[in-house]
C-alpha cells in the first residue's frame, strides 16, 4: 500500500519533471528515466515482482495482480515504445529505398511553377506521408528541396517552411501510427482496458478534418500571417559567395619567418584574408592571431578570384612580389558556401565552435550562425551549439562533402545524395501497405483483432530480411532519446495510477466540474494538452494525462475514449512555438524565423483546431 508521504513525494516529482522540461536543465530523456528510477527508490513502483501465487482469491488476488501490473520493468515491454521503434525502422526503409526521394524529385519538377501550386502540392504530399511514417525524415528530405526552389525563383523560403512543418504535424493525426503521441495514448488505454484501445484508422475521420482545415487555413489566413524573413545564406551577397581559396608556402628566404600574423602584412590585406595555416601537414591549433610563421608553413588565403589575382600589385603575394614575402603560390580552388542545421542527435550539440576546434577539425569556416530568431555574423565562436541551430559554412567542395556526410549536420543547401536500393522499394512499399490493410481489416472486424505492435514488428523484420535496410542502418534510424523519454514517462504515469494519485486528481476534477457538460470538459482537456505540449514533450503530456482522463471518464460514468482522443489530438497540436515539436525546431533556424513568427502564424490555427476538435470529438466518439 502506498503511503501518504509517497503520494506527496510523487506530486513533487511530477512538478520537478515539468519544471525541468521547461527550463531545459537536463536532457528530457534523462529527466524521464530519472523520474522512473526515483519512483522505484521511494517505493511507489515495485520492481521484479513475481506473478501471483496459485490459490489466491478475492481481494488478495486483486492486490497481487495490481502490484504485478505496476512492476517498473513492465514499461520496457510496453507496446508503445516498441511500435515507435518499428516505425522508425519502416520510415528509414522507405527513405533508404528511395521512395521518399522519388516523391521529392517529382515535387521539385512539378511544384515550382507558382507559389500557390508549390504550397498545395507540398501540404498534400507531406501530410500524406506523415500519416504512415515518422514525419521528421519527411521534413529533412523536403527542406533542401523547398529552399532550392525558393532560391532559384527568388521566393521567400519563410513563406513555405512553417507550412511544411504544420503539414507534417497534422498529417501525423491521420492514423494511429502517424505520431508517437497516438501510440503512447492508445497503448496506455489498451493496457487499462482493451475496450479503450484505438484501431489503426479510428482517428482517421478527425485527422482528415484537421488536415483539410490546416490546408484551407495555410492557403488563406495563414498565407497572410507568414513572415517574409531572410534566410542565413541570403545575408551574404551571391557574388560574394563565389570566392576562391589560394594556398601558398613560406619559402626559405621569406621575411615572414619569425613574424606573428598580427605583425605581418598579411593581416593588412583588404581584398583577401588568411583563414588557416598548415604546418607539417597539420592545421596549427593556436588562434590565428597567435601564429608565428615558420619555413614551409602553408598559408590558406580566401577571396574572390579577381581580388586574389590582384594581390600581386597591392599585397605582394604572387609572383611579382614573391621575393618580398617569400611566398610560393601553390594552387587555387573554389570555395563553396552552404547551409547546414544541427541535427537532434548531433555530437556537436552542447559544444562551442572553439571547443570543437571546428575550423581545424573540418577544414571549413563558419560565416554566420542563426540561433532563436537572430542571425549572428560575429562573436559566435563561444556560443554552444544546440539542435536547430543553422550554420552558414564555407570551404572547399570536397571538405563540405565530408562534413555533410556526418550524421551531425543536415544539409539545407541541396538534397543529400546517398546510394539508394531502388530494387528493394517494392518490398518497403509492400510492408507499409500490408501494415495499412491489416490495420483496416482488423479495425472493421473482417479479421480477428491484431495488436498494432505485432503488425509493426512483422513489418520491421520483413524490411530487414528483404534487404531494404541493413541492421546497422536500422539501429541508427531509431531515435533512442524519444524511446527513453516515452519509457520514463510511461513509468511516471504508471506510478500515478498505482499510487492512487491519478484517482485523487480525477476525483478532484469531477468535483470541480460537477454539473458541467462532459463535452465542455473534453474541450478543456484538449486545450490543456495543447498548452502543455507547447512547453514540454508531446509524448510526456500524453503519458501523464491519459491515465488521468481514463479515470475521469469512469468517474463520470461515460466512455473514456473521447477524453483520450482529446489528449491524443491536443498533444499533437503544437503550432504556436518552435520548441513544442521537433519539425518546428528544424524549420525554425532554416527559415530565419523569430520566435514570435510561430505564434502569429500558429496561434489562430491552434484556436480553430481546438474549436473543431471540441465539436467533432463527441460526435465521432459518443459519450
Order of alpha helices (4+ residues) and beta strands (2+ residues): alpha-alpha-alpha-alpha-alpha-alpha-alpha-alpha-alpha-alpha-alpha-alpha-beta-beta-beta-beta-alpha-alpha-alpha-beta-alpha-alpha-beta-beta-beta-alpha-beta-alpha-alpha-alpha-alpha-alpha-alpha-alpha-alpha-alpha-alpha
